[in-house]
């Protein structure tokens, strides 16, 4: 699962950065931000549940 979450997190952060430098619609920012928040949360939850 982590093999999918990390690339998704990187792509969503990069997408949000690109959207910040272009005249993108607010919906684009919200979509990338939501994906970023969800993937980061999933990674943290998985880390906490499995331990170090």
Predicted model as a PDB file, atoms N, CA, C, CB and O in Angstrom, pLDDT in the B-factor column:
MODEL        1                                                                  
ATOM      1  N   UNK A   1       0.819  -1.196   0.000  1.00 79.00           N  
ATOM      2  CA  UNK A   1       0.000   0.000   0.000  1.00 79.00           C  
ATOM      3  C   UNK A   1       0.862   1.259   0.000  1.00 79.00           C  
ATOM      4  CB  UNK A   1      -0.932  -0.002   1.202  1.00 79.00           C  
ATOM      5  O   UNK A   1       0.544   2.236  -0.677  1.00 79.00           O  
ATOM      6  N   UNK A   2       1.963   1.231   0.768  1.00 85.00           N  
ATOM      7  CA  UNK A   2       2.848   2.391   0.807  1.00 85.00           C  
ATOM      8  C   UNK A   2       3.445   2.685  -0.560  1.00 85.00           C  
ATOM      9  CB  UNK A   2       3.959   2.172   1.821  1.00 85.00           C  
ATOM     10  O   UNK A   2       3.757   3.833  -0.874  1.00 85.00           O  
ATOM     11  N   UNK A   3       3.605   1.641  -1.376  1.00 90.00           N  
ATOM     12  CA  UNK A   3       4.153   1.836  -2.718  1.00 90.00           C  
ATOM     13  C   UNK A   3       3.216   2.667  -3.590  1.00 90.00           C  
ATOM     14  CB  UNK A   3       4.420   0.485  -3.380  1.00 90.00           C  
ATOM     15  O   UNK A   3       3.654   3.272  -4.568  1.00 90.00           O  
ATOM     16  N   UNK A   4       1.955   2.699  -3.249  1.00 94.00           N  
ATOM     17  CA  UNK A   4       1.001   3.533  -3.984  1.00 94.00           C  
ATOM     18  C   UNK A   4       0.816   4.903  -3.339  1.00 94.00           C  
ATOM     19  CB  UNK A   4      -0.342   2.828  -4.078  1.00 94.00           C  
ATOM     20  O   UNK A   4       0.606   5.901  -4.029  1.00 94.00           O  
ATOM     21  N   UNK A   5       0.896   4.941  -2.015  1.00 95.00           N  
ATOM     22  CA  UNK A   5       0.630   6.194  -1.312  1.00 95.00           C  
ATOM     23  C   UNK A   5       1.738   7.228  -1.500  1.00 95.00           C  
ATOM     24  CB  UNK A   5       0.441   5.922   0.158  1.00 95.00           C  
ATOM     25  O   UNK A   5       1.452   8.412  -1.684  1.00 95.00           O  
ATOM     26  N   UNK A   6       2.993   6.796  -1.454  1.00 96.00           N  
ATOM     27  CA  UNK A   6       4.095   7.757  -1.591  1.00 96.00           C  
ATOM     28  C   UNK A   6       4.110   8.443  -2.955  1.00 96.00           C  
ATOM     29  CB  UNK A   6       5.422   7.057  -1.363  1.00 96.00           C  
ATOM     30  O   UNK A   6       4.188   9.670  -3.007  1.00 96.00           O  
ATOM     31  N   UNK A   7       4.038   7.699  -4.058  1.00 97.00           N  
ATOM     32  CA  UNK A   7       3.998   8.391  -5.358  1.00 97.00           C  
ATOM     33  C   UNK A   7       2.766   9.285  -5.514  1.00 97.00           C  
ATOM     34  CB  UNK A   7       4.027   7.370  -6.488  1.00 97.00           C  
ATOM     35  O   UNK A   7       2.842  10.354  -6.120  1.00 97.00           O  
ATOM     36  N   UNK A   8       1.634   8.843  -4.964  1.00 96.00           N  
ATOM     37  CA  UNK A   8       0.431   9.662  -5.028  1.00 96.00           C  
ATOM     38  C   UNK A   8       0.617  10.961  -4.252  1.00 96.00           C  
ATOM     39  CB  UNK A   8      -0.773   8.888  -4.485  1.00 96.00           C  
ATOM     40  O   UNK A   8       0.175  12.022  -4.692  1.00 96.00           O  
ATOM     41  N   UNK A   9       1.270  10.876  -3.100  1.00 96.00           N  
ATOM     42  CA  UNK A   9       1.543  12.075  -2.310  1.00 96.00           C  
ATOM     43  C   UNK A   9       2.450  13.038  -3.073  1.00 96.00           C  
ATOM     44  CB  UNK A   9       2.185  11.696  -0.968  1.00 96.00           C  
ATOM     45  O   UNK A   9       2.193  14.241  -3.117  1.00 96.00           O  
ATOM     46  N   UNK A  10       3.499  12.507  -3.665  1.00 97.00           N  
ATOM     47  CA  UNK A  10       4.431  13.351  -4.421  1.00 97.00           C  
ATOM     48  C   UNK A  10       3.728  14.003  -5.608  1.00 97.00           C  
ATOM     49  CB  UNK A  10       5.637  12.525  -4.907  1.00 97.00           C  
ATOM     50  O   UNK A  10       3.907  15.195  -5.856  1.00 97.00           O  
ATOM     51  N   UNK A  11       2.930  13.229  -6.341  1.00 96.00           N  
ATOM     52  CA  UNK A  11       2.223  13.787  -7.498  1.00 96.00           C  
ATOM     53  C   UNK A  11       1.210  14.855  -7.087  1.00 96.00           C  
ATOM     54  CB  UNK A  11       1.515  12.674  -8.267  1.00 96.00           C  
ATOM     55  O   UNK A  11       1.051  15.862  -7.777  1.00 96.00           O  
ATOM     56  N   UNK A  12       0.535  14.637  -5.974  1.00 96.00           N  
ATOM     57  CA  UNK A  12      -0.449  15.629  -5.548  1.00 96.00           C  
ATOM     58  C   UNK A  12       0.222  16.913  -5.076  1.00 96.00           C  
ATOM     59  CB  UNK A  12      -1.326  15.061  -4.437  1.00 96.00           C  
ATOM     60  O   UNK A  12      -0.291  18.006  -5.316  1.00 96.00           O  
ATOM     61  N   UNK A  13       1.364  16.790  -4.406  1.00 96.00           N  
ATOM     62  CA  UNK A  13       2.097  17.987  -3.977  1.00 96.00           C  
ATOM     63  C   UNK A  13       2.624  18.738  -5.194  1.00 96.00           C  
ATOM     64  CB  UNK A  13       3.265  17.611  -3.028  1.00 96.00           C  
ATOM     65  O   UNK A  13       2.518  19.962  -5.266  1.00 96.00           O  
ATOM     66  N   UNK A  14       3.191  18.008  -6.149  1.00 96.00           N  
ATOM     67  CA  UNK A  14       3.684  18.654  -7.367  1.00 96.00           C  
ATOM     68  C   UNK A  14       2.544  19.287  -8.163  1.00 96.00           C  
ATOM     69  CB  UNK A  14       4.431  17.641  -8.239  1.00 96.00           C  
ATOM     70  O   UNK A  14       2.687  20.386  -8.698  1.00 96.00           O  
ATOM     71  N   UNK A  15       1.433  18.598  -8.236  1.00 95.00           N  
ATOM     72  CA  UNK A  15       0.268  19.153  -8.940  1.00 95.00           C  
ATOM     73  C   UNK A  15      -0.227  20.430  -8.295  1.00 95.00           C  
ATOM     74  CB  UNK A  15      -0.859  18.137  -8.983  1.00 95.00           C  
ATOM     75  O   UNK A  15      -0.596  21.378  -8.988  1.00 95.00           O  
ATOM     76  N   UNK A  16      -0.237  20.459  -6.987  1.00 93.00           N  
ATOM     77  CA  UNK A  16      -0.663  21.663  -6.271  1.00 93.00           C  
ATOM     78  C   UNK A  16       0.334  22.799  -6.488  1.00 93.00           C  
ATOM     79  CB  UNK A  16      -0.817  21.371  -4.767  1.00 93.00           C  
ATOM     80  O   UNK A  16      -0.058  23.959  -6.622  1.00 93.00           O  
ATOM     81  N   UNK A  17       1.618  22.463  -6.522  1.00 93.00           N  
ATOM     82  CA  UNK A  17       2.631  23.494  -6.773  1.00 93.00           C  
ATOM     83  C   UNK A  17       2.484  24.077  -8.178  1.00 93.00           C  
ATOM     84  CB  UNK A  17       4.045  22.913  -6.589  1.00 93.00           C  
ATOM     85  O   UNK A  17       2.566  25.291  -8.364  1.00 93.00           O  
ATOM     86  N   UNK A  18       2.268  23.216  -9.154  1.00 94.00           N  
ATOM     87  CA  UNK A  18       2.075  23.691 -10.530  1.00 94.00           C  
ATOM     88  C   UNK A  18       0.812  24.537 -10.620  1.00 94.00           C  
ATOM     89  CB  UNK A  18       1.995  22.501 -11.517  1.00 94.00           C  
ATOM     90  O   UNK A  18       0.794  25.568 -11.292  1.00 94.00           O  
ATOM     91  N   UNK A  19      -0.231  24.104  -9.950  1.00 92.00           N  
ATOM     92  CA  UNK A  19      -1.486  24.859  -9.977  1.00 92.00           C  
ATOM     93  C   UNK A  19      -1.316  26.228  -9.320  1.00 92.00           C  
ATOM     94  CB  UNK A  19      -2.602  24.070  -9.271  1.00 92.00           C  
ATOM     95  O   UNK A  19      -2.020  27.175  -9.668  1.00 92.00           O  
ATOM     96  N   UNK A  20      -0.400  26.332  -8.387  1.00 90.00           N  
ATOM     97  CA  UNK A  20      -0.166  27.615  -7.717  1.00 90.00           C  
ATOM     98  C   UNK A  20       0.491  28.630  -8.646  1.00 90.00           C  
ATOM     99  CB  UNK A  20       0.702  27.411  -6.482  1.00 90.00           C  
ATOM    100  O   UNK A  20       0.272  29.834  -8.514  1.00 90.00           O  
ATOM    101  N   UNK A  21       1.296  28.139  -9.583  1.00 92.00           N  
ATOM    102  CA  UNK A  21       2.004  29.037 -10.490  1.00 92.00           C  
ATOM    103  C   UNK A  21       1.258  29.279 -11.791  1.00 92.00           C  
ATOM    104  CB  UNK A  21       3.363  28.485 -10.792  1.00 92.00           C  
ATOM    105  O   UNK A  21       1.711  30.057 -12.631  1.00 92.00           O  
ATOM    106  N   UNK A  22       0.136  28.631 -11.964  1.00 92.00           N  
ATOM    107  CA  UNK A  22      -0.689  28.839 -13.161  1.00 92.00           C  
ATOM    108  C   UNK A  22      -2.043  29.378 -12.726  1.00 92.00           C  
ATOM    109  CB  UNK A  22      -0.855  27.511 -13.982  1.00 92.00           C  
ATOM    110  O   UNK A  22      -2.423  29.245 -11.563  1.00 92.00           O  
ATOM    111  N   UNK A  23      -2.760  29.977 -13.647  1.00 92.00           N  
ATOM    112  CA  UNK A  23      -4.091  30.498 -13.282  1.00 92.00           C  
ATOM    113  C   UNK A  23      -5.132  29.383 -13.192  1.00 92.00           C  
ATOM    114  CB  UNK A  23      -4.549  31.549 -14.304  1.00 92.00           C  
ATOM    115  O   UNK A  23      -6.125  29.392 -13.920  1.00 92.00           O  
ATOM    116  N   UNK A  24      -4.901  28.431 -12.303  1.00 87.00           N  
ATOM    117  CA  UNK A  24      -5.804  27.298 -12.153  1.00 87.00           C  
ATOM    118  C   UNK A  24      -7.021  27.686 -11.311  1.00 87.00           C  
ATOM    119  CB  UNK A  24      -5.071  26.109 -11.516  1.00 87.00           C  
ATOM    120  O   UNK A  24      -6.973  28.600 -10.489  1.00 87.00           O  
ATOM    121  N   UNK A  25      -8.084  26.972 -11.543  1.00 91.00           N  
ATOM    122  CA  UNK A  25      -9.334  27.196 -10.823  1.00 91.00           C  
ATOM    123  C   UNK A  25      -9.180  26.731  -9.362  1.00 91.00           C  
ATOM    124  CB  UNK A  25     -10.513  26.446 -11.522  1.00 91.00           C  
ATOM    125  O   UNK A  25      -8.323  25.903  -9.054  1.00 91.00           O  
ATOM    126  N   UNK A  26      -9.998  27.262  -8.499  1.00 91.00           N  
ATOM    127  CA  UNK A  26      -9.962  26.895  -7.090  1.00 91.00           C  
ATOM    128  C   UNK A  26     -10.246  25.410  -6.900  1.00 91.00           C  
ATOM    129  CB  UNK A  26     -10.967  27.728  -6.299  1.00 91.00           C  
ATOM    130  O   UNK A  26      -9.695  24.787  -5.992  1.00 91.00           O  
ATOM    131  N   UNK A  27     -11.086  24.844  -7.731  1.00 94.00           N  
ATOM    132  CA  UNK A  27     -11.412  23.422  -7.621  1.00 94.00           C  
ATOM    133  C   UNK A  27     -10.172  22.550  -7.814  1.00 94.00           C  
ATOM    134  CB  UNK A  27     -12.483  23.042  -8.648  1.00 94.00           C  
ATOM    135  O   UNK A  27     -10.052  21.493  -7.195  1.00 94.00           O  
ATOM    136  N   UNK A  28      -9.259  22.988  -8.664  1.00 93.00           N  
ATOM    137  CA  UNK A  28      -8.021  22.237  -8.889  1.00 93.00           C  
ATOM    138  C   UNK A  28      -7.182  22.238  -7.617  1.00 93.00           C  
ATOM    139  CB  UNK A  28      -7.215  22.838 -10.071  1.00 93.00           C  
ATOM    140  O   UNK A  28      -6.660  21.200  -7.209  1.00 93.00           O  
ATOM    141  N   UNK A  29      -7.055  23.402  -6.997  1.00 93.00           N  
ATOM    142  CA  UNK A  29      -6.301  23.494  -5.742  1.00 93.00           C  
ATOM    143  C   UNK A  29      -6.942  22.626  -4.651  1.00 93.00           C  
ATOM    144  CB  UNK A  29      -6.220  24.962  -5.273  1.00 93.00           C  
ATOM    145  O   UNK A  29      -6.248  21.929  -3.911  1.00 93.00           O  
ATOM    146  N   UNK A  30      -8.262  22.680  -4.567  1.00 94.00           N  
ATOM    147  CA  UNK A  30      -8.957  21.883  -3.562  1.00 94.00           C  
ATOM    148  C   UNK A  30      -8.794  20.391  -3.817  1.00 94.00           C  
ATOM    149  CB  UNK A  30     -10.431  22.246  -3.532  1.00 94.00           C  
ATOM    150  O   UNK A  30      -8.638  19.618  -2.872  1.00 94.00           O  
ATOM    151  N   UNK A  31      -8.829  19.981  -5.060  1.00 95.00           N  
ATOM    152  CA  UNK A  31      -8.675  18.563  -5.389  1.00 95.00           C  
ATOM    153  C   UNK A  31      -7.285  18.067  -5.009  1.00 95.00           C  
ATOM    154  CB  UNK A  31      -8.932  18.327  -6.885  1.00 95.00           C  
ATOM    155  O   UNK A  31      -7.145  17.039  -4.346  1.00 95.00           O  
ATOM    156  N   UNK A  32      -6.252  18.804  -5.435  1.00 95.00           N  
ATOM    157  CA  UNK A  32      -4.892  18.395  -5.092  1.00 95.00           C  
ATOM    158  C   UNK A  32      -4.659  18.455  -3.587  1.00 95.00           C  
ATOM    159  CB  UNK A  32      -3.876  19.276  -5.813  1.00 95.00           C  
ATOM    160  O   UNK A  32      -4.000  17.579  -3.028  1.00 95.00           O  
ATOM    161  N   UNK A  33      -5.186  19.471  -2.935  1.00 94.00           N  
ATOM    162  CA  UNK A  33      -5.027  19.587  -1.485  1.00 94.00           C  
ATOM    163  C   UNK A  33      -5.714  18.464  -0.741  1.00 94.00           C  
ATOM    164  CB  UNK A  33      -5.566  20.910  -1.006  1.00 94.00           C  
ATOM    165  O   UNK A  33      -5.186  17.959   0.250  1.00 94.00           O  
ATOM    166  N   UNK A  34      -6.878  18.069  -1.206  1.00 96.00           N  
ATOM    167  CA  UNK A  34      -7.598  16.964  -0.578  1.00 96.00           C  
ATOM    168  C   UNK A  34      -6.842  15.657  -0.731  1.00 96.00           C  
ATOM    169  CB  UNK A  34      -8.994  16.831  -1.174  1.00 96.00           C  
ATOM    170  O   UNK A  34      -6.718  14.889   0.223  1.00 96.00           O  
ATOM    171  N   UNK A  35      -6.339  15.405  -1.924  1.00 96.00           N  
ATOM    172  CA  UNK A  35      -5.565  14.179  -2.153  1.00 96.00           C  
ATOM    173  C   UNK A  35      -4.303  14.189  -1.292  1.00 96.00           C  
ATOM    174  CB  UNK A  35      -5.193  14.033  -3.654  1.00 96.00           C  
ATOM    175  O   UNK A  35      -3.937  13.165  -0.716  1.00 96.00           O  
ATOM    176  N   UNK A  36      -3.647  15.329  -1.203  1.00 96.00           N  
ATOM    177  CA  UNK A  36      -2.445  15.437  -0.375  1.00 96.00           C  
ATOM    178  C   UNK A  36      -2.769  15.152   1.088  1.00 96.00           C  
ATOM    179  CB  UNK A  36      -1.816  16.834  -0.517  1.00 96.00           C  
ATOM    180  O   UNK A  36      -2.067  14.384   1.745  1.00 96.00           O  
ATOM    181  N   UNK A  37      -3.819  15.763   1.590  1.00 97.00           N  
ATOM    182  CA  UNK A  37      -4.191  15.567   2.996  1.00 97.00           C  
ATOM    183  C   UNK A  37      -4.579  14.119   3.277  1.00 97.00           C  
ATOM    184  CB  UNK A  37      -5.347  16.495   3.373  1.00 97.00           C  
ATOM    185  O   UNK A  37      -4.198  13.569   4.310  1.00 97.00           O  
ATOM    186  N   UNK A  38      -5.322  13.505   2.383  1.00 96.00           N  
ATOM    187  CA  UNK A  38      -5.756  12.126   2.595  1.00 96.00           C  
ATOM    188  C   UNK A  38      -4.589  11.138   2.535  1.00 96.00           C  
ATOM    189  CB  UNK A  38      -6.803  11.749   1.561  1.00 96.00           C  
ATOM    190  O   UNK A  38      -4.514  10.216   3.347  1.00 96.00           O  
ATOM    191  N   UNK A  39      -3.690  11.328   1.584  1.00 97.00           N  
ATOM    192  CA  UNK A  39      -2.567  10.404   1.488  1.00 97.00           C  
ATOM    193  C   UNK A  39      -1.601  10.586   2.660  1.00 97.00           C  
ATOM    194  CB  UNK A  39      -1.831  10.602   0.161  1.00 97.00           C  
ATOM    195  O   UNK A  39      -1.081   9.604   3.190  1.00 97.00           O  
ATOM    196  N   UNK A  40      -1.361  11.821   3.063  1.00 96.00           N  
ATOM    197  CA  UNK A  40      -0.486  12.058   4.217  1.00 96.00           C  
ATOM    198  C   UNK A  40      -1.101  11.451   5.479  1.00 96.00           C  
ATOM    199  CB  UNK A  40      -0.239  13.578   4.415  1.00 96.00           C  
ATOM    200  O   UNK A  40      -0.395  10.845   6.285  1.00 96.00           O  
ATOM    201  N   UNK A  41      -2.387  11.609   5.648  1.00 97.00           N  
ATOM    202  CA  UNK A  41      -3.072  11.027   6.804  1.00 97.00           C  
ATOM    203  C   UNK A  41      -2.993   9.512   6.778  1.00 97.00           C  
ATOM    204  CB  UNK A  41      -4.532  11.474   6.843  1.00 97.00           C  
ATOM    205  O   UNK A  41      -2.747   8.884   7.808  1.00 97.00           O  
ATOM    206  N   UNK A  42      -3.199   8.926   5.620  1.00 96.00           N  
ATOM    207  CA  UNK A  42      -3.133   7.462   5.504  1.00 96.00           C  
ATOM    208  C   UNK A  42      -1.733   6.952   5.835  1.00 96.00           C  
ATOM    209  CB  UNK A  42      -3.535   7.013   4.086  1.00 96.00           C  
ATOM    210  O   UNK A  42      -1.587   5.926   6.500  1.00 96.00           O  
ATOM    211  N   UNK A  43      -0.714   7.658   5.379  1.00 95.00           N  
ATOM    212  CA  UNK A  43       0.657   7.243   5.676  1.00 95.00           C  
ATOM    213  C   UNK A  43       0.960   7.343   7.172  1.00 95.00           C  
ATOM    214  CB  UNK A  43       1.650   8.096   4.883  1.00 95.00           C  
ATOM    215  O   UNK A  43       1.614   6.461   7.730  1.00 95.00           O  
ATOM    216  N   UNK A  44       0.496   8.396   7.816  1.00 95.00           N  
ATOM    217  CA  UNK A  44       0.722   8.561   9.256  1.00 95.00           C  
ATOM    218  C   UNK A  44      -0.024   7.480  10.034  1.00 95.00           C  
ATOM    219  CB  UNK A  44       0.271   9.967   9.724  1.00 95.00           C  
ATOM    220  O   UNK A  44       0.531   6.884  10.957  1.00 95.00           O  
ATOM    221  N   UNK A  45      -1.259   7.229   9.669  1.00 95.00           N  
ATOM    222  CA  UNK A  45      -2.050   6.209  10.371  1.00 95.00           C  
ATOM    223  C   UNK A  45      -1.401   4.839  10.213  1.00 95.00           C  
ATOM    224  CB  UNK A  45      -3.504   6.178   9.836  1.00 95.00           C  
ATOM    225  O   UNK A  45      -1.316   4.081  11.179  1.00 95.00           O  
ATOM    226  N   UNK A  46      -0.946   4.519   9.018  1.00 93.00           N  
ATOM    227  CA  UNK A  46      -0.280   3.230   8.800  1.00 93.00           C  
ATOM    228  C   UNK A  46       0.994   3.138   9.628  1.00 93.00           C  
ATOM    229  CB  UNK A  46       0.042   3.030   7.307  1.00 93.00           C  
ATOM    230  O   UNK A  46       1.304   2.078  10.171  1.00 93.00           O  
ATOM    231  N   UNK A  47       1.720   4.214   9.729  1.00 92.00           N  
ATOM    232  CA  UNK A  47       2.969   4.227  10.513  1.00 92.00           C  
ATOM    233  C   UNK A  47       2.680   4.039  11.998  1.00 92.00           C  
ATOM    234  CB  UNK A  47       3.738   5.548  10.289  1.00 92.00           C  
ATOM    235  O   UNK A  47       3.373   3.278  12.674  1.00 92.00           O  
ATOM    236  N   UNK A  48       1.673   4.720  12.502  1.00 94.00           N  
ATOM    237  CA  UNK A  48       1.330   4.629  13.916  1.00 94.00           C  
ATOM    238  C   UNK A  48       0.827   3.222  14.262  1.00 94.00           C  
ATOM    239  CB  UNK A  48       0.265   5.683  14.277  1.00 94.00           C  
ATOM    240  O   UNK A  48       1.160   2.677  15.315  1.00 94.00           O  
ATOM    241  N   UNK A  49       0.036   2.653  13.379  1.00 92.00           N  
ATOM    242  CA  UNK A  49      -0.524   1.326  13.643  1.00 92.00           C  
ATOM    243  C   UNK A  49       0.524   0.221  13.582  1.00 92.00           C  
ATOM    244  CB  UNK A  49      -1.627   1.028  12.654  1.00 92.00           C  
ATOM    245  O   UNK A  49       0.453  -0.741  14.347  1.00 92.00           O  
ATOM    246  N   UNK A  50       1.497   0.348  12.681  1.00 88.00           N  
ATOM    247  CA  UNK A  50       2.484  -0.725  12.527  1.00 88.00           C  
ATOM    248  C   UNK A  50       3.690  -0.521  13.433  1.00 88.00           C  
ATOM    249  CB  UNK A  50       2.941  -0.815  11.078  1.00 88.00           C  
ATOM    250  O   UNK A  50       4.426  -1.472  13.693  1.00 88.00           O  
ATOM    251  N   UNK A  51       3.904   0.673  13.910  1.00 80.00           N  
ATOM    252  CA  UNK A  51       5.039   0.945  14.783  1.00 80.00           C  
ATOM    253  C   UNK A  51       6.309   1.221  13.981  1.00 80.00           C  
ATOM    254  CB  UNK A  51       5.264  -0.227  15.731  1.00 80.00           C  
ATOM    255  O   UNK A  51       6.283   1.244  12.750  1.00 80.00           O  
ATOM    256  N   UNK A  52       7.421   1.429  14.691  1.00 72.00           N  
ATOM    257  CA  UNK A  52       8.678   1.787  14.013  1.00 72.00           C  
ATOM    258  C   UNK A  52       9.302   0.684  13.224  1.00 72.00           C  
ATOM    259  CB  UNK A  52       9.655   2.254  14.993  1.00 72.00           C  
ATOM    260  O   UNK A  52      10.356   0.878  12.618  1.00 72.00           O  
TER     261      UNK A  52                                                      
ENDMDL                                                                          
END                                                                             
